[in-house]
């Protein structure tokens, strides 16, 4: 545990943050306590176990990843793991809805142009006239491209956020 309340640890299989296992034996506690570089205090075995467990269970104990996540998603600062999971699920749901809008737009815009012309009082195109059908689709093309472009941009952006949060939860 560091003075900024950062928790990191190292054991035989994993390390987090800047913490690594030492390559040489640790000096006696009295020698470390006498060194002015360190601000030490003795704690009980129970407190050590509590801090050790917290560091191991802390899903964002890697300070670099934690800072990156909080910087990009400040509303998650100080939140628990479950909040991160819910945020990731929400971002993924939004992305999926946007991709559904894209699929629907690709079908709905041309069909709405066809339907409008078929069911209007004076139809302008025949459903069987390919040239007129193509002209109707081209006339509605800018709307279709705009809808799909904006939805694609935001869909990929929200999916990236969700995947980054999921990755953070895995580490």
Secondary structure, 3 states (H helix, E strand, C coil): CCCCCCCCCECCCCECCCCCCCCCCCCCHHHHHHCCCCCCCCCCHHHHHHHHHHHHHCCCCCHHHHHHHHHHCHHHCCCCHHHHHHHHHHHHHHHHHHHHHHHHHHHHHHHHHHHHHHHCCCCCCCCCCHHHHHHHHHHCHHHHHHHHHHHHHHHHHHHHHHHHHHHHHHC
